[in-house]
């Protein structure tokens, strides 16, 4: 940090959400200086307990996933079913600029927290919601995770698998993070409007809607069945054989990307040692190659060439030739990637138990604000007492709420 005021200092956000997507929005706003208060029940967000499925030890005090989604936030654990707990929540909304939620519509309506109910009492409030499939249509009430609503329903699993093979393996958070940042963009626009006019708004996106947008180029291209190939395809038979992953002598994969075949073909084939093909008019331009059905021939020739050198040699040659490429890295390699460290993608967190772990930062940075500080995510209800006292409750009232289980705070 270089001392400049953060863009969202003074903005108050209430986050009534579980898991990843909506939490990503809250995390981004917290990094920008907003006071983000996460609401949890005494058991806590289910995301606190996902470590075994990610290959990590289950530890409330060293929870890397929790930090990623909830760093720089505060936490209030309150029983929303108790009238006193609900009163606390509404007092928070009295002061809030933004409410973020991913609760299903029926649950919000039961709690009296749907947009139509709240907008009369809180006309300046920016109401931000993430759903699985959107708020309209026959599937609006279905539960949604990124595996299902984003990757499966949005076309990734069916269209991006190799023809004749099963879909790719999935890992959590990828679709969620994209959706969360989409919502953040909408929140910032609505927040600006609210500050300028005093009029709040409802901002909505869903895993399904965001997935369709992300896949938009190919969804639109599917309207032209007489051109190209229908997915799923074998990459060997792709319209452009230069956009493939090549297996090297040492069993690594290097992905190349040359969207315009004609611009790169001769340079690339020369780089891989196939000058004969580079000058063969049967392979150039792309329309001639496609008419001659020679894409597989190009693919096979390049794959054979890559098999003769290890990945470091290929990286050197491709860099010298200015060919766009990327080594298919493991997660372990990403943790040590100099480019990632140079651009503040990663952060070393020192935990109270003495362990030091590498954490991932959000991908948007501001030059004048500097790199945001990285405080660990809160324990369940860690700031419950302080938050409620700041709302005007007395010490005795707060004590009584803890004793009656309206409030909860994790005991270290």
C-alpha positions as CSV (number, residue, x, y, z in Angstrom):
1,X,0.0,0.0,0.0
2,X,1.3,3.5,-0.8
3,X,-1.0,5.4,1.5
4,X,-3.7,6.5,-0.9
5,X,-7.3,6.1,0.3
6,X,-8.9,2.9,-1.0
7,X,-11.6,3.4,-3.6
8,X,-14.4,1.9,-1.4
9,X,-13.5,3.2,2.0
10,X,-16.7,4.1,3.8
11,X,-18.8,1.6,1.9
12,X,-20.6,-0.9,4.0
13,X,-21.5,-4.4,2.6
14,X,-23.5,-7.1,4.2
15,X,-22.8,-10.6,2.7
16,X,-25.5,-13.2,3.3
17,X,-24.0,-16.0,1.3
18,X,-22.3,-19.4,1.3
19,X,-19.7,-21.1,-0.8
20,X,-17.7,-19.3,-3.4
21,X,-19.3,-17.2,-6.1
22,X,-21.0,-14.5,-4.0
23,X,-18.1,-14.6,-1.5
24,X,-15.8,-13.7,-4.4
25,X,-17.8,-10.5,-5.0
26,X,-17.5,-9.6,-1.3
27,X,-13.8,-10.4,-1.2
28,X,-13.1,-8.0,-4.1
29,X,-15.1,-5.2,-2.5
30,X,-13.2,-5.8,0.8
31,X,-9.9,-5.6,-1.0
32,X,-10.9,-2.2,-2.3
33,X,-11.6,-1.0,1.2
34,X,-15.3,-1.7,1.9
35,X,-16.3,-3.0,5.3
36,X,-17.7,-6.4,4.4
37,X,-19.6,-8.2,7.1
38,X,-20.2,-11.8,6.4
39,X,-23.3,-13.4,8.1
40,X,-23.0,-17.0,9.2
41,X,-24.9,-19.4,11.5
42,X,-23.1,-21.1,14.4
43,X,-22.1,-24.0,12.2
44,X,-20.5,-21.7,9.7
45,X,-20.4,-21.6,5.9
46,X,-20.1,-25.1,4.4
47,X,-17.0,-23.8,2.6
48,X,-15.1,-24.0,5.8
49,X,-15.3,-27.8,5.7
50,X,-14.3,-28.6,2.1
51,X,-10.6,-29.2,2.7
52,X,-10.6,-33.0,2.4
53,X,-12.1,-32.8,-1.1
54,X,-9.4,-30.4,-2.1
55,X,-6.5,-32.5,-0.7
56,X,-5.8,-30.3,2.3
57,X,-6.0,-31.0,6.1
58,X,-9.2,-29.8,7.8
59,X,-8.1,-27.0,10.0
60,X,-10.1,-23.9,11.0
61,X,-6.9,-22.0,11.8
62,X,-5.1,-22.7,8.5
63,X,-7.8,-22.8,5.8
64,X,-6.4,-21.6,2.5
65,X,-9.7,-21.8,0.6
66,X,-11.4,-19.7,3.3
67,X,-8.7,-17.0,3.0
68,X,-9.1,-16.9,-0.7
69,X,-12.8,-16.2,-0.6
70,X,-13.1,-14.3,2.7
71,X,-9.9,-12.5,3.4
72,X,-10.2,-8.9,4.6
73,X,-13.8,-9.5,5.8
74,X,-15.5,-9.4,9.3
75,X,-17.9,-12.1,10.5
76,X,-21.1,-11.9,12.4
77,X,-22.6,-15.2,13.5
78,X,-26.3,-14.6,14.3
79,X,-29.4,-16.8,14.5
80,X,-31.7,-15.3,11.9
81,X,-34.6,-17.4,13.1
82,X,-34.7,-15.6,16.4
83,X,-36.5,-12.2,16.3
84,X,-33.7,-10.6,18.1
85,X,-31.2,-11.9,15.6
86,X,-33.3,-10.7,12.7
87,X,-33.5,-7.3,14.4
88,X,-29.7,-7.2,14.5
89,X,-29.5,-8.1,10.8
90,X,-32.0,-5.3,9.8
91,X,-30.0,-2.8,11.9
92,X,-27.0,-3.8,9.8
93,X,-29.0,-3.1,6.6
94,X,-30.0,0.3,8.0
95,X,-26.3,1.3,7.5
96,X,-25.5,-0.9,4.5
97,X,-24.8,0.3,1.0
98,X,-24.7,-3.2,-0.5
99,X,-26.3,-6.6,0.3
100,X,-24.8,-9.6,-1.4
101,X,-26.6,-13.0,-1.3
102,X,-26.8,-16.3,-3.1
103,X,-29.7,-17.7,-1.1
104,X,-32.4,-19.2,-3.2
105,X,-35.4,-17.1,-3.9
106,X,-37.8,-19.1,-1.8
107,X,-35.6,-18.8,1.2
108,X,-35.2,-15.0,0.7
109,X,-38.9,-14.6,0.5
110,X,-39.5,-16.6,3.7
111,X,-37.0,-14.4,5.5
112,X,-38.5,-11.2,4.1
113,X,-35.2,-10.5,2.4
114,X,-36.3,-10.6,-1.3
115,X,-35.6,-7.5,-3.3
116,X,-39.3,-6.4,-3.7
117,X,-39.7,-6.5,0.1
118,X,-36.5,-4.6,0.9
119,X,-36.5,-1.9,-1.8
120,X,-39.3,0.0,-0.1
121,X,-37.5,0.3,3.2
122,X,-34.0,0.6,1.7
123,X,-34.3,2.7,-1.5
124,X,-30.6,3.4,-1.7
125,X,-29.5,-0.2,-1.2
126,X,-27.6,-2.1,-4.0
127,X,-29.1,-5.6,-3.8
128,X,-26.7,-8.1,-5.5
129,X,-27.7,-11.7,-6.0
130,X,-26.1,-14.8,-7.6
131,X,-28.3,-17.8,-8.5
132,X,-27.7,-21.0,-10.3
133,X,-29.9,-20.6,-13.3
134,X,-31.3,-17.1,-13.2
135,X,-34.5,-15.8,-11.5
136,X,-36.9,-16.7,-14.3
137,X,-37.8,-19.8,-16.3
138,X,-38.7,-23.4,-15.3
139,X,-35.3,-24.1,-13.6
140,X,-35.1,-20.9,-11.5
141,X,-35.5,-22.8,-8.2
142,X,-32.9,-25.6,-8.9
143,X,-29.8,-25.7,-6.8
144,X,-26.7,-24.7,-8.8
145,X,-23.0,-25.2,-8.5
146,X,-20.4,-24.4,-11.1
147,X,-19.9,-28.1,-12.0
148,X,-23.6,-28.3,-13.0
149,X,-25.0,-24.9,-13.9
150,X,-21.8,-23.5,-15.4
151,X,-19.7,-26.3,-16.9
152,X,-22.4,-28.9,-17.7
153,X,-25.4,-26.7,-18.7
154,X,-23.2,-24.0,-20.2
155,X,-21.6,-26.3,-22.8
156,X,-18.1,-26.9,-21.5
157,X,-18.3,-30.6,-20.7
158,X,-20.1,-31.7,-23.9
159,X,-18.3,-29.6,-26.4
160,X,-14.7,-29.3,-25.1
161,X,-14.1,-33.0,-24.5
162,X,-12.1,-35.0,-27.0
163,X,-14.5,-36.7,-29.4
164,X,-15.3,-40.2,-28.1
165,X,-13.9,-39.5,-24.7
166,X,-15.4,-38.6,-21.3
167,X,-15.6,-34.9,-20.2
168,X,-12.6,-33.2,-18.6
169,X,-12.0,-33.4,-14.8
170,X,-13.3,-30.5,-12.9
171,X,-12.2,-28.7,-9.8
172,X,-14.2,-26.2,-7.7
173,X,-14.1,-22.5,-8.0
174,X,-13.4,-21.8,-11.6
175,X,-16.9,-20.9,-12.7
176,X,-17.7,-19.4,-9.3
177,X,-14.8,-16.9,-9.5
178,X,-15.9,-15.8,-13.0
179,X,-19.4,-15.3,-11.8
180,X,-18.4,-13.5,-8.7
181,X,-16.3,-11.0,-10.6
182,X,-19.2,-10.4,-13.1
183,X,-21.4,-9.5,-10.1
184,X,-18.8,-7.2,-8.7
185,X,-18.7,-5.3,-12.0
186,X,-22.5,-4.8,-11.7
187,X,-22.3,-3.9,-8.1
188,X,-19.8,-1.1,-8.7
189,X,-21.9,0.4,-11.5
190,X,-25.1,0.3,-9.3
191,X,-23.1,1.7,-6.3
192,X,-21.9,4.6,-8.4
193,X,-25.5,5.3,-9.5
194,X,-26.8,5.0,-6.0
195,X,-24.2,7.5,-4.7
196,X,-25.0,9.9,-7.5
197,X,-28.8,9.7,-7.4
198,X,-29.8,8.1,-4.1
199,X,-31.5,5.3,-6.0
200,X,-30.4,1.7,-5.4
201,X,-30.9,-1.2,-7.8
202,X,-30.9,-4.9,-8.0
203,X,-27.9,-6.5,-9.7
204,X,-28.3,-10.2,-10.7
205,X,-26.2,-12.8,-12.5
206,X,-26.1,-16.6,-12.4
207,X,-23.7,-19.4,-13.0
208,X,-25.7,-20.4,-16.1
209,X,-25.9,-16.8,-17.6
210,X,-22.3,-16.2,-17.0
211,X,-21.3,-19.5,-18.6
212,X,-23.3,-18.7,-21.8
213,X,-21.6,-15.4,-22.0
214,X,-18.2,-17.0,-21.5
215,X,-19.0,-19.5,-24.3
216,X,-20.7,-16.9,-26.4
217,X,-18.4,-17.0,-29.5
218,X,-19.0,-20.7,-30.1
219,X,-22.7,-20.6,-29.0
220,X,-23.3,-18.0,-31.8
221,X,-21.1,-20.0,-34.3
222,X,-23.3,-23.0,-33.8
223,X,-26.0,-21.3,-35.9
224,X,-23.9,-22.1,-39.0
225,X,-24.0,-25.9,-39.3
226,X,-22.8,-25.9,-42.9
227,X,-19.4,-24.4,-41.9
228,X,-16.6,-26.1,-39.9
229,X,-17.1,-29.1,-37.7
230,X,-19.6,-29.9,-35.1
231,X,-18.2,-30.2,-31.6
232,X,-17.1,-32.3,-29.8
233,X,-14.2,-32.9,-32.1
234,X,-10.9,-34.7,-32.2
235,X,-8.3,-31.9,-31.9
236,X,-6.5,-33.7,-34.7
237,X,-9.4,-32.8,-37.0
238,X,-9.9,-29.2,-35.9
239,X,-10.5,-26.4,-38.3
240,X,-7.2,-24.9,-37.3
241,X,-4.5,-27.5,-36.6
242,X,-2.2,-24.9,-35.1
243,X,-4.3,-24.4,-32.0
244,X,-3.3,-27.6,-30.2
245,X,-1.3,-29.0,-27.3
246,X,1.9,-30.8,-28.4
247,X,3.6,-33.6,-26.5
248,X,7.3,-33.1,-26.1
249,X,10.1,-35.6,-25.8
250,X,10.0,-35.4,-22.0
251,X,6.3,-35.9,-21.8
252,X,5.2,-32.3,-21.3
253,X,2.5,-30.5,-23.2
254,X,2.9,-27.1,-24.9
255,X,-0.2,-25.3,-26.1
256,X,0.1,-23.0,-29.1
257,X,-2.5,-20.5,-30.2
258,X,-2.5,-19.0,-33.7
259,X,-6.0,-17.9,-34.4
260,X,-5.1,-16.7,-37.9
261,X,-3.6,-19.7,-39.6
262,X,-2.4,-17.7,-42.5
263,X,-0.3,-15.3,-40.4
264,X,1.6,-18.0,-38.6
265,X,1.7,-21.1,-40.7
266,X,4.9,-20.6,-42.6
267,X,6.8,-19.3,-39.6
268,X,5.6,-22.0,-37.3
269,X,6.2,-24.9,-39.7
270,X,9.7,-23.5,-40.3
271,X,10.3,-23.3,-36.6
272,X,9.4,-27.0,-36.1
273,X,11.7,-28.0,-38.9
274,X,9.2,-28.6,-41.6
275,X,10.3,-26.0,-44.2
276,X,9.0,-28.4,-46.9
277,X,5.5,-28.1,-45.7
278,X,5.8,-24.4,-45.1
279,X,6.4,-23.9,-48.8
280,X,4.0,-26.5,-50.0
281,X,1.0,-24.6,-51.7
282,X,-1.4,-27.5,-50.7
283,X,-1.2,-26.3,-47.1
284,X,-1.6,-22.6,-47.6
285,X,-3.8,-20.5,-47.2
286,X,-6.1,-22.0,-44.7
287,X,-9.0,-22.4,-47.2
288,X,-6.8,-24.5,-49.5
289,X,-5.6,-26.6,-46.6
290,X,-9.3,-27.2,-45.5
291,X,-10.4,-28.0,-49.1
292,X,-7.6,-30.6,-49.4
293,X,-8.6,-32.0,-45.9
294,X,-4.9,-31.7,-44.8
295,X,-5.5,-30.5,-41.3
296,X,-4.7,-34.0,-39.8
297,X,-1.5,-34.1,-41.9
298,X,-0.3,-30.8,-40.5
299,X,-1.2,-31.9,-36.9
300,X,0.6,-35.2,-37.3
301,X,3.7,-33.5,-38.7
302,X,3.9,-31.0,-35.9
303,X,3.2,-33.6,-33.2
304,X,6.0,-35.8,-34.6
305,X,8.4,-32.8,-34.6
306,X,7.6,-31.9,-31.0
307,X,8.4,-35.5,-29.9
308,X,12.1,-35.0,-30.8
309,X,12.9,-32.2,-28.3
310,X,12.2,-31.6,-24.6
311,X,10.0,-28.8,-23.5
312,X,12.7,-26.4,-22.5
313,X,14.2,-26.5,-26.0
314,X,10.8,-25.9,-27.5
315,X,10.1,-23.0,-25.2
316,X,13.4,-21.4,-26.3
317,X,12.6,-21.9,-30.0
318,X,9.0,-20.7,-29.8
319,X,10.1,-17.6,-27.9
320,X,12.7,-16.8,-30.4
321,X,10.2,-17.2,-33.2
322,X,7.6,-15.1,-31.4
323,X,5.0,-17.9,-31.5
324,X,2.3,-17.6,-28.9
325,X,2.5,-20.7,-26.6
326,X,2.2,-21.8,-23.0
327,X,3.6,-24.7,-21.1
328,X,0.9,-26.8,-19.5
329,X,1.9,-26.2,-15.9
330,X,1.1,-28.1,-12.8
331,X,-0.3,-26.3,-9.7
332,X,3.0,-26.9,-8.0
333,X,4.7,-25.1,-10.8
334,X,2.3,-22.2,-10.6
335,X,3.2,-21.7,-6.9
336,X,6.8,-21.1,-8.0
337,X,6.1,-19.2,-11.2
338,X,8.3,-16.1,-11.4
339,X,5.8,-14.3,-13.6
340,X,3.0,-14.8,-11.1
341,X,5.2,-13.5,-8.2
342,X,6.4,-10.5,-10.2
343,X,2.7,-9.5,-10.8
344,X,1.5,-10.0,-7.2
345,X,-0.7,-13.0,-8.1
346,X,0.5,-14.8,-5.0
347,X,1.1,-13.9,-1.3
348,X,2.8,-15.7,1.5
349,X,0.6,-15.9,4.6
350,X,2.2,-16.6,8.0
351,X,-0.3,-18.5,10.2
352,X,-0.4,-18.5,14.0
353,X,0.8,-22.1,14.0
354,X,4.0,-21.0,12.4
355,X,3.2,-22.4,8.9
356,X,3.7,-20.3,5.9
357,X,1.5,-20.9,2.9
358,X,1.2,-19.3,-0.5
359,X,-2.2,-17.8,-1.2
360,X,-3.7,-16.5,-4.4
361,X,-4.7,-12.8,-4.8
362,X,-7.6,-11.5,-6.8
363,X,-6.6,-10.5,-10.4
364,X,-7.5,-6.8,-10.5
365,X,-5.0,-4.2,-9.2
366,X,-5.0,-0.4,-8.9
367,X,-1.8,1.5,-9.4
368,X,-2.4,4.3,-7.0
369,X,-4.0,2.2,-4.3
370,X,-1.2,-0.3,-4.4
371,X,-1.4,-4.0,-3.6
372,X,-4.2,-4.6,-1.1
373,X,-3.3,-6.0,2.3
374,X,-4.2,-9.6,2.9
375,X,-5.8,-10.4,6.3
376,X,-6.9,-13.9,7.0
377,X,-10.6,-14.7,6.7
378,X,-12.5,-14.4,10.0
379,X,-13.3,-17.4,12.3
380,X,-17.0,-18.0,12.8
381,X,-18.5,-14.9,14.4
382,X,-15.1,-13.6,15.3
383,X,-16.3,-10.0,15.3
384,X,-19.9,-10.7,16.5
385,X,-19.6,-8.7,19.7
386,X,-17.8,-5.7,18.2
387,X,-20.2,-5.5,15.2
388,X,-23.3,-5.6,17.4
389,X,-22.0,-3.1,19.9
390,X,-21.3,-0.7,17.0
391,X,-25.0,-0.9,16.1
392,X,-25.8,0.6,19.5
393,X,-26.4,-2.4,21.7
394,X,-25.1,-2.2,25.3
395,X,-22.6,-4.6,26.8
396,X,-25.4,-6.2,28.8
397,X,-27.6,-6.7,25.7
398,X,-24.7,-8.2,23.8
399,X,-23.9,-10.6,26.7
400,X,-27.5,-11.7,26.9
401,X,-27.6,-12.4,23.1
402,X,-24.5,-14.6,23.4
403,X,-26.0,-16.4,26.4
404,X,-29.3,-17.0,24.6
405,X,-27.5,-18.2,21.4
406,X,-28.7,-15.3,19.3
407,X,-25.0,-14.5,18.7
408,X,-22.1,-16.9,18.4
409,X,-18.4,-16.5,18.4
410,X,-15.9,-19.3,17.7
411,X,-13.8,-20.1,20.8
412,X,-10.1,-20.2,19.9
